Amino acid sequence: MLLECVMAALLASVLCGHERILLESDPQLDAVTGSAALPSPQGVTVQSLNTQYLLKWAWPHRTTRNQTVTFTAQYISKYKFRYKAKQWITVCENITDTQCDFTDKSIYYFGIYLLRVRAYHGEESSSWVQQEFCPDKDANLGPPSKVEVTPVDNGLTVNISDPLSSTNTSMRDFHKNMYYSIQYWKHMTAESKDVVYFNATRNVVTLLNLDGWTVYCLRVQSRYDFYHKASNFSLPECVQTRGSTPLWQIFLFFLLSTVLCFACILLPSYAILKMYRLIKHIFFPSCQIPFSLQENLYDSSPSSDHPSLLTLDSEVEVCLQKLEMSPEEAHLEVYAINEVDAGDLKDSHHSRHNSRDSGVYSSEDHSGCSDHQQEPAKVMGREVKVLLNSGVVIHSSAGGCIWDCSAPVPKVGMSQQVLNAKS
């Protein structure tokens, strides 16, 4: 295949030179150009990239009348130029632009063609200006259509896509020996001495032995040496390589994981626990009334053997402003009387008035809290814990127990065991 390309190129060179001689000595062409009164277009060139062809020219002249100058562009295969009946193919006709696109006009990449352009101004026309064009030789080679760089451990993997033609086919179909020139360097050190060149014929290339965790920039160029074709470089791609994970990154990852775990798990758990304790403290307090007081707290039935501490009647007044617990204990022994007479009742009534200072009264008289006035008092043999404040007087009456709050309320502490009843 390479030999065929070489032979085709040599034949094209010979034909191009031979046809150029024929063009210079063509009497018909001389007649056409000699009769032209309008100046010809200047600077006729063919700009080509892969299989895209664009004929361009310049018109620096001025016309004598205010009329628009138009242009017509044509082409013909070079081997058909030898025929007497030359069939030129018109691509652009009576256009005002100074360029004409020949891309989609069935121009064979390995053929040789003649392209020409002429100017028209009213009835006048200029001479034809011809340009010989061999795409295989004259067309420029484009850069890779796409370059992808993937980081690996201490290296880079480069995936190169071939340059494409106007029909989206690979230019490798036209240039079998096309290869790529890869340039790479460390970021921020793009000096000439630091740039590394690397040629590759494959589309996937791996660059090894690079520094880990370092940013490298890379660009690729398409090359074809037979006609010394070299494309422009692709846009630089900068990628950071991989490597072994440093210790500071491991520590930072562990620290961030710990903080995230604490924020997402421990803090909500702590908030729920505090809320649970608050609700429990409000609705289920730990300081409860002793059971010995609870059972007689509101018990004011006549059959009860114990005095009622609180009652739901409206006559009850509670004047205790502050209650302090004292570790001191005072034992008061109360003995039941077997027989009660009138004199004793008087003495008992007299002793009740004289005992205001003590704050403790017997409930066995006719005005006491018990309705059993004619029977001796029955006191069960168990301890009753009563907490009283100094100055509080308990009167016995038929309606219940009334606390006298007339006296001031000093801050004193009574014993936890006030009555130790014995039968």
PyMOL commands that set and color helices and strands:
alter all, ss='L'
color gray80, all
select helices_A, chain A and resi 2-24+27-34+78-82+135-138+171-173+192-194+247-283+291-294+342-354
alter helices_A, ss='H'
color red, helices_A
select strands_A, chain A and resi 42-49+52-58+70-77+89-95+99-101+113-121+124-125+129-133+146-152+155-161+179-186+196-200+204-207+215-224+229-230+237-240+383-384+393-397+400-404+419-420
alter strands_A, ss='S'
color yellow, strands_A
deselect
rebuild
show_as cartoon
